[in-house]
Amino acid sequence: MSSKVGRACSGALILSTILIAGTASGELLTKKSLSLEDAKKVAAGAAAEARKNKWNLDIAIVDDGGHLIYFERTDGTLLASADLAIGKARTAVVFQRPTKVLEDALNGGMYAILSYPNAVPREGGLLIVVDGKIVGGIGVSGGKSSDDAQVAKAGVDALAK
């Protein structure tokens, strides 16, 4: 068999394998995702809680891949709060748990968390879950950790309403 024919047969075999694998896997998956409007609703719920308590906080909403969808900055917050809010939201999504879990583990002596790439082990990052699936995360920064978490929860709760 010539090398051209061999390559053609090899290419046909690869293509047929791909086609068979593609049909064997079934239909494309459908998933819920967080829209910009949903993200704004979450942020509005969080911002309302922050205003009610007279807290100046930054609020970040990310999608299920940790990509920023919406960010709201309050006058008077520290410059670092912006990155921390985004980092908390991403950390919640990437580790699929509230950031308080990582903070508690760190406080309990699990110092390896400090080596996790892009992890912000600080309370104030929560998952946004719809029908049992993670669709995004919220991160809040600028106040005490417990205040950040309270505001983040108000944001998550706002989506459910």
N, C-alpha and C positions, 0 to 999 in steps of 0.2 A: 504494500500500500504506500503510495507516495505521501510525502510529508504534508502536502496541501490537503489531500483527502483525509488524512489522520486528524489534522487540525479541524477540518470541517465536521468530521464525525464527533470529535471531542466537543466542539462548540455546540453541536446539535444535542448531544447528551446532556451537557450542562443546562442548555435552555429547556429541554424537556423536564429535567429534574426540578428546575425552578418553577416551571408551570405546574407540575404535579404537586410540589410542596405548597405552592400558592393556593391551589384549589383544595388541598387537604386541610388547610388551616381554617377554612370556613369564611364567613363574611367578615368584612372589616368591623372592627370594634366601634361602638359609639360610646361616647362618654359625656358626662356633664362638664361644663367648663364655666368659669367665672367671667361674666361680661364686665365691661367698663361700668355699666349702670349698677350691676350687683356690687362691684368694688366701691363705688361711690356711696351706695346704701350702707355698706359695712362701715366705711369711713365716717359717714354722717352720724351713725349710731355711736361710734366711738367718740367723735368730736363733741356730741351732745353731752355725753357723760363727763368728758374733760371740762367742758364749760360749766356744767352744773357744780362741779367741785372746784372751779377756778384754778385748774391745772393747765399749764402751758406744756403741751406734749406734741411730738411729731408722730404721725400715723402713716404706716406703709401697708399696702395690700399687694400681694403677689399671687400669681397663678400657681397651678399644681407643679410647675417646673421651677418655681422660685423666681420667675421673671416679674419685675415690677409692673403693675397695672396702674396703680394710683398712689399718689403721695400727697399728704397734707402737712404743711409746716405751720406751726403756731408761732406768732411773734414772741420773741423773748426766750426761745429754747437755745440750749447750747448748740454750737455748730456740730459737735460730735453726735448729737441726738438723731440727726437725719440718717447717718450711716448705721447707727445702732438700731433704729427702727426697721430699716430695710433688712439689716442682718438678722434681726430677731424673726422677722416674717419668713425669710429664706431658711433659717435654721429649723424652724418648726416644720416646714414642708419637707426639707431634705431628710431630717431625722424622723419625720412622721410622728412627732409628739410635741407637747408644749415645751417651750424652752426652760421652764421651771424644772423639768425632769433633769435636764443637763446641769442646771445650776445646783440642784440638790445633790447630784452625783459628785460634782466638783467639790462642793462643801463637805461631802462625806469622804473626801480623800482620793477620788478618782481623777488624779491630775493628768492622766493621758488625754482627757477631753481637751486640754489646752493645745494638743497637737492636731486636733481634728481640723481639716481645712475649712476655713470660712465659718466656723461655728461661733455663735454668740451665746454662751451658756449663762444667760441672764433672763430672769422672769420678764414676761411682757410679749412673748411670741406665742400665738395660738394657731391651731389648724382651723380652716373653714371646711366643714364637712357637710355634704348634701347627699341624702339617701345612702349614707354609709360610705361614701367615697370622698376622698380628699380632693377639693377643687381649688384650694389656695391656702393662704395664710395671712395673718395680720401681725404686724409688729408695732409696738408702741414704745416710745422712749422719751425721757425728759424729766421724769419724776422718780419717786421711790419705786422700787420693783413692784411692790404690791399695788400701787396706784396704776402703773403701766398695765399690769395684768387685769385690773378691774375695768379699765377703759377698753382693752382688747376684747374682753368678754362681752361688754356692752355692744361692741361692733359686731361680733359674731351673732349675738342674740338678735340684733336688728335685721339681719338677713332672714332669719326664721319668721319674722313678723310679716 
